[in-house]
Amino acid sequence: MAEQWPPITGHIVGLPAGPHRTLRLMTDVDLLLAATIAAVRMNRSPILFGPPASLAECVQCQKAYARARKIIEDAGGIAKWMEWVAR
């Protein structure tokens, strides 16, 4: 039988809802980068470049957003980063 994980309460870096929580198997940066991939593929604006105000007030979120943006910037921008991800 599969292990049952306890429900996650509070907000996750991409989903506002209260005190901050991180998923066990992914970091906040991983979640932001995954959300960015999904947004670009769906031709939508990534949350990474315009977080909701409630998330922007969270210090842990600010650090995660900054780190994720730096990863994309260091790759040469979102188009080059997406090329690298698609490899």
Contacts in CASP RR format, 6 or more apart in sequence:
PFRMAT RR
TARGET T0000
AUTHOR 0000-0000-0000
METHOD contacts of the structure
MODEL  1
MAEQWPPITGHIVGLPAGPHRTLRLMTDVDLLLAATIAAVRMNRSPILFG
PPASLAECVQCQKAYARARKIIEDAGGIAKWMEWVAR
5 24 0 8 1.000
8 21 0 8 1.000
8 23 0 8 1.000
9 19 0 8 1.000
9 21 0 8 1.000
10 17 0 8 1.000
10 18 0 8 1.000
10 19 0 8 1.000
10 20 0 8 1.000
10 21 0 8 1.000
11 17 0 8 1.000
11 18 0 8 1.000
11 19 0 8 1.000
11 20 0 8 1.000
11 21 0 8 1.000
11 54 0 8 1.000
11 55 0 8 1.000
11 58 0 8 1.000
12 20 0 8 1.000
12 21 0 8 1.000
12 22 0 8 1.000
12 23 0 8 1.000
12 28 0 8 1.000
12 31 0 8 1.000
13 20 0 8 1.000
13 22 0 8 1.000
13 28 0 8 1.000
13 31 0 8 1.000
13 32 0 8 1.000
13 55 0 8 1.000
13 60 0 8 1.000
13 61 0 8 1.000
13 64 0 8 1.000
13 65 0 8 1.000
14 31 0 8 1.000
14 32 0 8 1.000
14 35 0 8 1.000
14 47 0 8 1.000
14 51 0 8 1.000
14 55 0 8 1.000
14 61 0 8 1.000
16 52 0 8 1.000
16 54 0 8 1.000
16 55 0 8 1.000
18 54 0 8 1.000
20 58 0 8 1.000
20 60 0 8 1.000
20 61 0 8 1.000
22 28 0 8 1.000
23 31 0 8 1.000
26 34 0 8 1.000
27 64 0 8 1.000
28 60 0 8 1.000
28 61 0 8 1.000
28 64 0 8 1.000
29 64 0 8 1.000
29 67 0 8 1.000
29 68 0 8 1.000
29 71 0 8 1.000
32 47 0 8 1.000
32 48 0 8 1.000
32 64 0 8 1.000
32 65 0 8 1.000
32 68 0 8 1.000
33 48 0 8 1.000
33 68 0 8 1.000
33 71 0 8 1.000
33 72 0 8 1.000
35 46 0 8 1.000
35 47 0 8 1.000
35 48 0 8 1.000
36 46 0 8 1.000
36 47 0 8 1.000
36 48 0 8 1.000
36 68 0 8 1.000
36 72 0 8 1.000
36 78 0 8 1.000
37 82 0 8 1.000
37 85 0 8 1.000
39 45 0 8 1.000
39 46 0 8 1.000
39 47 0 8 1.000
40 46 0 8 1.000
40 78 0 8 1.000
40 82 0 8 1.000
46 78 0 8 1.000
48 65 0 8 1.000
48 68 0 8 1.000
48 69 0 8 1.000
48 72 0 8 1.000
49 69 0 8 1.000
51 61 0 8 1.000
51 65 0 8 1.000
55 61 0 8 1.000
55 65 0 8 1.000
56 62 0 8 1.000
56 65 0 8 1.000
71 81 0 8 1.000
72 78 0 8 1.000
72 81 0 8 1.000
75 81 0 8 1.000
75 84 0 8 1.000
END
